[in-house]
């Protein structure tokens, strides 16, 4: 009986001890659930990345708000042509303490105070103002079109930034795959070297060389992982994804692209780049501004209508015989002829601004031509580099097989064997990076011609 009671007491004590431990474990699991859920893997294609980036780009939202602002300014310019109207109503009281005026033998006694109510309703319309309002509307309309082209230009930049980050992430991920493959290969070599060492076929130094090679590959892997985290985070920001999203990229299949002559890309850039469309609009804006300045020399014609209510009684409620309502209609022609000699330098300045637009167009043309040429040369160079590296991989692979066979036959040293592995490993990385560089160079060429979004 005593033994059974002891067992019962032990079980109760064990439950008391385990209860808080179990509660703590459950709490830790629950607390860790959000963190585990926050870090999610997502495989994303380039088209999906571009779509997400355009939808969530703060730069494009700002550019679109500038277009809305330009449209508002255009509507304000249109409003300037509308009639202006004004209405006012006021009360005045005049106290006259000294209200007697002596005129020789006669005198005039004025009232001690006077009340007056005055209401005015006026309407004014400019009939002809030298076409300045017309030119203002034209100018703001052209600037609105320029703002829309700014959005197009910003869209190209956003898309290119996304593509660049996408390819950079792909390069890192591919390099990490090569690192993993080479680590597996080196591990096999280390095991083989250990076996040869135990059999007395190689020295301890040979084993250490393979282990050193593995350490170097691991260091490279650590650097790649750091770069992957940085690029992954930046790309999440660009796409508007949660910061903890781990992005994966499938193998990028680049179709064979025919390279056209350089002149074809230059012609495309001259026709498609938003900058040239903007210069055409800015040139028209400058011409319109010159016309507007010249319009200062012309007279203006305006029409006006006004109605007045004058009540001199103390009672604010109109009463027949106590108020008058004069109505006036007028037509005014005015000419500030001094502008004939004061406006000359303003016209000269406006014409200089027209010339500056043309000069800037020439500068931009040269810059874009250089940009297209550089992108073209970089792309053709990248394609040639891929071909050469493919050949080098074949050579490095054949060399690796030969030295592997020689090493197994104890003909080649461990140093030669490790060097052959390193050459193949480096060639594989270089080829993957070159393929990605060629793909990015292609999109860089598209951007330089204004066709990255077309």
C-alpha positions as CSV (number, residue, x, y, z in Angstrom):
1,X,0.0,0.0,0.0
2,X,2.8,2.3,0.8
3,X,4.6,1.5,-2.4
4,X,1.4,2.4,-4.4
5,X,1.1,5.7,-2.7
6,X,4.7,6.5,-3.4
7,X,4.1,5.8,-7.1
8,X,1.1,8.1,-7.1
9,X,3.0,10.8,-5.4
10,X,5.9,10.5,-7.9
11,X,3.5,10.7,-10.9
12,X,1.9,13.9,-9.4
13,X,5.3,15.4,-8.9
14,X,6.4,14.5,-12.4
15,X,3.2,16.1,-13.9
16,X,3.9,19.3,-11.9
17,X,7.5,19.4,-13.2
18,X,6.6,18.7,-16.8
19,X,3.5,20.9,-17.0
20,X,5.4,24.3,-17.3
21,X,8.0,22.7,-19.6
22,X,5.3,21.5,-22.0
23,X,3.6,24.9,-21.8
24,X,6.9,26.7,-22.6
25,X,7.5,24.3,-25.6
26,X,4.0,24.9,-27.0
27,X,4.5,28.7,-26.6
28,X,7.8,28.6,-28.4
29,X,6.3,26.6,-31.3
30,X,3.4,29.1,-31.5
31,X,5.8,32.1,-31.4
32,X,7.9,30.6,-34.1
33,X,5.1,30.0,-36.5
34,X,4.8,33.6,-37.9
35,X,8.6,33.7,-38.4
36,X,8.5,30.4,-40.3
37,X,5.6,31.6,-42.4
38,X,7.1,35.0,-43.1
39,X,10.1,33.5,-45.0
40,X,8.5,32.0,-48.1
41,X,10.0,30.7,-51.3
42,X,8.7,31.9,-54.6
43,X,9.9,31.0,-58.1
44,X,9.3,33.9,-60.4
45,X,9.6,34.4,-64.1
46,X,11.0,37.6,-65.7
47,X,7.6,38.5,-67.1
48,X,6.0,38.1,-63.6
49,X,8.7,40.2,-62.1
50,X,8.3,43.0,-64.6
51,X,4.5,43.0,-64.1
52,X,4.8,43.2,-60.3
53,X,7.4,45.9,-60.5
54,X,5.3,48.1,-62.8
55,X,2.3,47.7,-60.6
56,X,4.1,48.6,-57.4
57,X,6.7,51.1,-58.6
58,X,6.7,54.3,-56.5
59,X,8.7,56.0,-59.2
60,X,5.9,55.5,-61.7
61,X,3.2,56.6,-59.2
62,X,5.1,59.8,-58.8
63,X,5.5,60.2,-62.5
64,X,1.8,59.7,-63.0
65,X,1.0,62.3,-60.3
66,X,3.1,64.8,-62.3
67,X,1.0,64.1,-65.4
68,X,-2.1,64.7,-63.4
69,X,-0.5,68.0,-62.2
70,X,0.3,69.0,-65.8
71,X,-3.3,68.2,-66.8
72,X,-4.5,70.4,-63.9
73,X,-2.3,73.2,-65.1
74,X,-3.7,72.9,-68.6
75,X,-7.2,73.1,-67.3
76,X,-6.2,76.2,-65.3
77,X,-4.9,77.8,-68.5
78,X,-8.3,77.0,-70.2
79,X,-10.1,78.6,-67.2
80,X,-8.2,81.9,-67.8
81,X,-10.3,82.4,-71.0
82,X,-13.6,82.3,-69.0
83,X,-15.3,85.5,-67.8
84,X,-14.5,86.9,-64.4
85,X,-17.3,87.9,-62.1
86,X,-17.5,89.7,-58.8
87,X,-20.2,90.7,-56.4
88,X,-20.0,92.8,-53.3
89,X,-22.4,94.4,-50.8
90,X,-21.3,96.9,-48.1
91,X,-22.7,99.3,-45.5
92,X,-21.1,102.7,-44.7
93,X,-22.0,105.1,-41.9
94,X,-20.6,108.6,-41.8
95,X,-20.7,110.7,-38.6
96,X,-20.5,114.5,-39.1
97,X,-19.8,116.2,-35.7
98,X,-19.3,119.7,-37.3
99,X,-22.2,119.8,-39.6
100,X,-22.8,123.5,-40.1
101,X,-21.2,125.3,-43.0
102,X,-21.3,129.2,-42.9
103,X,-21.4,130.9,-46.3
104,X,-21.5,134.6,-45.5
105,X,-24.9,135.6,-44.2
106,X,-26.2,132.2,-45.1
107,X,-25.3,128.8,-43.6
108,X,-25.9,125.2,-44.6
109,X,-26.8,122.7,-42.0
110,X,-25.8,119.1,-42.8
111,X,-27.2,116.0,-41.0
112,X,-25.2,114.7,-38.0
113,X,-24.8,111.4,-39.7
114,X,-25.4,109.6,-43.1
115,X,-26.0,105.9,-44.0
116,X,-25.4,104.2,-47.3
117,X,-25.6,100.7,-48.7
118,X,-23.7,99.9,-51.8
119,X,-24.0,96.7,-53.9
120,X,-21.9,95.9,-57.0
121,X,-22.2,93.1,-59.5
122,X,-19.6,93.1,-62.3
123,X,-18.7,90.8,-65.2
124,X,-15.6,91.1,-67.4
125,X,-14.6,89.2,-70.5
126,X,-11.4,89.6,-72.5
127,X,-12.3,89.5,-76.2
128,X,-8.8,89.8,-77.6
129,X,-5.6,89.8,-75.6
130,X,-3.1,89.4,-78.3
131,X,-3.8,85.6,-78.4
132,X,-1.8,85.2,-75.1
133,X,-4.5,83.0,-73.6
134,X,-4.5,80.8,-76.7
135,X,-0.7,80.4,-76.5
136,X,-0.9,79.6,-72.8
137,X,-3.3,76.8,-73.5
138,X,-1.1,75.5,-76.3
139,X,2.0,75.6,-74.1
140,X,0.5,73.8,-71.2
141,X,-1.0,71.2,-73.5
142,X,2.4,70.5,-75.0
143,X,4.0,70.3,-71.5
144,X,1.4,67.8,-70.5
145,X,2.4,65.6,-73.5
146,X,6.1,66.0,-72.3
147,X,5.1,64.7,-68.9
148,X,3.4,61.7,-70.4
149,X,6.6,60.9,-72.2
150,X,8.5,61.3,-68.9
151,X,6.3,58.4,-67.6
152,X,7.3,56.3,-70.6
153,X,10.9,57.1,-70.0
154,X,10.6,56.3,-66.2
155,X,8.8,53.0,-67.1
156,X,11.8,52.0,-69.3
157,X,14.2,52.7,-66.3
158,X,12.0,50.7,-63.9
159,X,11.8,47.7,-66.2
160,X,15.5,47.8,-66.8
161,X,16.3,47.9,-63.1
162,X,14.0,44.9,-62.6
163,X,15.7,43.0,-65.4
164,X,19.1,43.9,-64.2
165,X,18.4,42.7,-60.6
166,X,16.7,39.6,-62.0
167,X,19.7,38.6,-64.0
168,X,22.1,39.4,-61.2
169,X,20.1,37.1,-58.9
170,X,20.2,34.4,-61.6
171,X,23.9,34.7,-61.9
172,X,24.4,34.3,-58.1
173,X,22.0,31.3,-58.0
174,X,23.7,29.6,-60.9
175,X,27.1,30.2,-59.3
176,X,25.8,28.7,-56.1
177,X,24.7,25.6,-58.0
178,X,28.2,25.2,-59.5
179,X,29.7,25.6,-56.0
180,X,27.4,22.8,-54.7
181,X,28.4,20.5,-57.6
182,X,32.1,21.2,-57.1
183,X,31.8,20.6,-53.3
184,X,30.3,17.2,-54.0
185,X,33.0,16.4,-56.5
186,X,35.8,17.5,-54.2
187,X,34.3,15.4,-51.4
188,X,34.6,12.4,-53.6
189,X,38.2,13.3,-54.3
190,X,39.0,13.8,-50.6
191,X,37.6,10.3,-49.8
192,X,39.6,8.8,-52.6
193,X,42.8,10.6,-51.5
194,X,42.2,9.4,-47.9
195,X,41.9,5.9,-49.1
196,X,45.1,6.2,-51.2
197,X,46.8,7.7,-48.2
198,X,45.8,4.8,-46.0
199,X,47.2,2.5,-48.7
200,X,50.4,4.5,-48.8
201,X,49.9,5.6,-52.4
202,X,49.9,9.4,-51.7
203,X,51.2,11.6,-49.0
204,X,49.2,13.5,-46.3
205,X,50.1,16.7,-48.2
206,X,48.1,15.4,-51.2
207,X,45.0,15.0,-49.0
208,X,45.5,18.5,-47.5
209,X,45.5,20.0,-51.0
210,X,42.1,18.6,-51.7
211,X,40.9,19.8,-48.3
212,X,42.3,23.3,-49.0
213,X,40.5,23.3,-52.4
214,X,37.3,22.5,-50.6
215,X,37.8,25.3,-48.1
216,X,38.4,27.8,-51.0
217,X,35.2,26.7,-52.6
218,X,33.3,27.1,-49.4
219,X,34.6,30.6,-48.9
220,X,33.4,31.5,-52.4
221,X,30.0,30.0,-51.5
222,X,29.8,32.3,-48.4
223,X,30.5,35.3,-50.6
224,X,27.8,34.3,-53.1
225,X,25.2,33.7,-50.3
226,X,25.9,37.2,-49.0
227,X,25.4,38.7,-52.5
228,X,22.3,36.6,-52.9
229,X,20.7,38.0,-49.8
230,X,21.5,41.6,-50.8
231,X,20.1,41.2,-54.4
232,X,17.1,39.2,-53.2
233,X,16.2,42.0,-50.7
234,X,16.6,44.7,-53.3
235,X,14.5,42.8,-55.8
236,X,11.7,42.3,-53.2
237,X,11.6,46.0,-52.7
238,X,11.4,46.7,-56.4
239,X,8.6,44.2,-56.8
240,X,6.7,45.2,-53.7
241,X,7.0,41.7,-52.2
242,X,7.4,40.9,-48.4
243,X,11.0,41.4,-47.4
244,X,11.4,37.9,-46.2
245,X,10.4,36.3,-49.6
246,X,13.2,34.0,-50.9
247,X,13.1,34.3,-54.7
248,X,14.1,31.5,-57.0
249,X,14.6,31.7,-60.7
250,X,14.2,28.8,-63.1
251,X,16.8,28.3,-65.9
252,X,16.7,31.2,-68.2
253,X,16.2,30.0,-71.8
254,X,17.6,32.6,-74.1
255,X,16.4,32.1,-77.7
256,X,18.9,32.5,-80.5
257,X,18.7,36.1,-81.5
258,X,19.9,37.4,-84.8
259,X,22.2,40.4,-84.4
260,X,21.3,43.2,-86.9
261,X,23.8,45.8,-88.2
262,X,24.5,48.7,-85.9
263,X,22.8,51.1,-88.2
264,X,19.5,49.3,-87.7
265,X,19.7,49.8,-84.0
266,X,20.7,53.5,-84.4
267,X,17.7,54.1,-86.7
268,X,15.4,52.4,-84.2
269,X,16.7,54.6,-81.4
270,X,16.1,57.8,-83.4
271,X,12.5,56.8,-84.0
272,X,11.6,55.2,-80.7
273,X,13.5,57.0,-77.9
274,X,11.1,59.2,-75.8
275,X,13.8,61.9,-75.6
276,X,13.4,62.8,-79.3
277,X,9.6,63.0,-79.0
278,X,10.1,65.3,-76.1
279,X,12.4,67.5,-78.0
280,X,9.9,67.9,-80.8
281,X,7.3,69.0,-78.2
282,X,9.8,71.3,-76.3
283,X,10.6,72.9,-79.6
284,X,7.0,73.7,-80.2
285,X,6.7,75.0,-76.6
286,X,9.6,77.4,-77.2
287,X,8.0,78.6,-80.4
288,X,4.7,79.2,-78.6
289,X,6.5,81.1,-75.8
290,X,8.1,83.3,-78.4
291,X,4.7,84.1,-80.0
292,X,3.3,84.8,-76.5
293,X,6.1,87.3,-75.8
294,X,5.5,89.0,-79.2
295,X,1.8,89.3,-78.3
296,X,2.7,91.9,-75.7
297,X,3.0,94.4,-78.5
298,X,-0.6,94.0,-79.5
299,X,-3.6,95.8,-78.1
300,X,-6.3,94.2,-75.9
301,X,-10.0,94.4,-76.2
302,X,-12.3,93.6,-73.3
303,X,-16.0,93.9,-72.5
304,X,-17.6,94.5,-69.1
305,X,-21.0,94.8,-67.5
306,X,-21.8,96.1,-64.0
307,X,-24.9,96.7,-61.9
308,X,-24.9,98.9,-58.8
309,X,-27.3,99.2,-55.9
310,X,-27.1,102.4,-53.9
311,X,-29.4,102.9,-50.9
312,X,-28.9,106.0,-48.6
313,X,-31.6,105.1,-46.1
314,X,-30.8,103.7,-42.6
315,X,-33.1,100.7,-43.3
316,X,-31.3,97.9,-45.1
317,X,-34.5,96.6,-46.6
318,X,-35.0,98.3,-50.0
319,X,-37.8,100.8,-50.1
320,X,-39.2,102.5,-53.2
321,X,-37.7,106.0,-53.7
322,X,-34.7,105.4,-51.3
323,X,-32.3,103.6,-53.7
324,X,-31.0,103.7,-57.3
325,X,-29.7,100.8,-59.5
326,X,-27.4,102.1,-62.3
327,X,-26.4,99.6,-64.9
328,X,-23.3,100.0,-67.1
329,X,-22.0,98.2,-70.2
330,X,-18.6,98.9,-71.6
331,X,-16.1,98.0,-74.3
332,X,-12.5,98.8,-73.6
333,X,-9.6,98.9,-76.0
334,X,-6.1,99.4,-74.5
335,X,-2.6,99.4,-76.0
336,X,0.6,99.5,-74.0
337,X,2.6,100.9,-76.9
338,X,5.7,101.2,-74.7
339,X,6.1,97.5,-75.3
340,X,7.3,98.3,-78.8
341,X,10.7,99.2,-77.3
342,X,10.6,97.4,-73.9
343,X,9.7,94.0,-75.3
344,X,12.6,93.6,-77.8
345,X,15.0,91.9,-75.4
346,X,12.3,89.6,-74.1
347,X,11.7,88.4,-77.7
348,X,15.4,87.9,-78.2
349,X,15.6,85.8,-75.0
350,X,12.7,83.6,-76.2
351,X,14.4,83.0,-79.5
352,X,17.6,82.1,-77.7
353,X,15.6,79.5,-75.7
354,X,14.4,78.0,-79.1
355,X,18.1,77.7,-80.2
356,X,19.0,76.1,-76.9
357,X,16.4,73.4,-77.4
358,X,17.9,72.5,-80.8
359,X,21.4,72.5,-79.3
360,X,20.3,70.2,-76.5
361,X,18.7,67.9,-79.1
362,X,22.0,67.6,-80.9
363,X,23.8,66.9,-77.7
364,X,21.3,64.2,-76.8
365,X,21.5,62.7,-80.2
366,X,25.2,62.2,-79.9
367,X,24.8,60.8,-76.4
368,X,22.2,58.3,-77.5
369,X,24.2,57.2,-80.5
370,X,27.2,56.5,-78.2
371,X,24.9,54.7,-75.8
372,X,23.5,52.5,-78.6
373,X,27.0,51.8,-80.0
374,X,28.4,50.8,-76.6
375,X,25.4,48.5,-75.9
376,X,25.7,47.0,-79.3
377,X,29.5,46.3,-78.9
378,X,28.9,44.9,-75.4
379,X,26.2,42.5,-76.6
380,X,28.3,41.2,-79.5
381,X,31.3,40.8,-77.2
382,X,29.1,38.9,-74.7
383,X,27.9,36.5,-77.4
384,X,31.5,35.9,-78.6
385,X,32.6,35.4,-75.0
386,X,29.9,32.7,-74.5
387,X,31.2,30.8,-77.5
388,X,34.8,31.0,-76.3
389,X,33.9,29.9,-72.8
390,X,31.9,26.9,-74.1
391,X,35.0,25.8,-75.9
392,X,37.1,26.3,-72.8
393,X,34.7,24.2,-70.8
394,X,35.1,21.4,-73.3
395,X,38.9,21.7,-73.0
396,X,38.8,21.9,-69.2
397,X,36.5,18.9,-69.0
398,X,38.8,16.8,-71.2
399,X,41.8,17.9,-69.2
400,X,40.1,17.0,-66.0
401,X,39.3,13.5,-67.2
402,X,42.8,12.9,-68.3
403,X,44.3,14.0,-65.0
404,X,41.7,12.1,-63.0
405,X,42.8,8.9,-64.9
406,X,46.4,9.7,-64.4
407,X,45.9,10.5,-60.7
408,X,44.1,7.1,-60.2
409,X,47.0,5.4,-61.9
410,X,49.4,7.4,-59.6
411,X,51.0,9.1,-62.7
412,X,49.8,12.7,-61.9
413,X,50.3,14.5,-58.6
414,X,47.5,15.7,-56.3
415,X,48.4,19.2,-57.2
416,X,47.8,18.6,-60.9
417,X,44.5,16.8,-60.1
418,X,43.3,19.8,-57.9
419,X,44.4,22.3,-60.5
420,X,42.4,20.5,-63.2
421,X,39.3,20.5,-60.9
422,X,39.8,24.2,-60.2
423,X,40.1,25.0,-63.9
424,X,36.9,23.1,-64.7
425,X,35.1,24.7,-61.8
426,X,36.1,28.2,-62.8
427,X,35.2,27.6,-66.4
428,X,31.7,26.4,-65.4
429,X,31.2,29.5,-63.3
430,X,32.5,31.8,-66.1
431,X,30.2,30.3,-68.6
432,X,27.1,30.7,-66.5
433,X,28.0,34.3,-65.7
434,X,28.7,35.0,-69.4
435,X,25.3,33.6,-70.4
436,X,23.6,35.9,-67.9
437,X,25.8,38.8,-69.0
438,X,24.8,38.2,-72.6
439,X,21.1,38.2,-71.7
440,X,21.4,41.4,-69.7
441,X,23.5,43.0,-72.5
442,X,20.6,42.2,-74.9
443,X,18.1,44.0,-72.7
444,X,20.6,46.9,-72.3
445,X,20.7,47.2,-76.1
446,X,16.9,47.1,-76.2
447,X,16.7,49.9,-73.6
448,X,19.2,52.0,-75.6
449,X,17.0,51.8,-78.7
450,X,13.8,52.6,-76.7
451,X,12.3,49.2,-77.3
452,X,12.6,47.5,-73.9
453,X,8.8,48.0,-73.3
454,X,7.7,47.4,-76.8
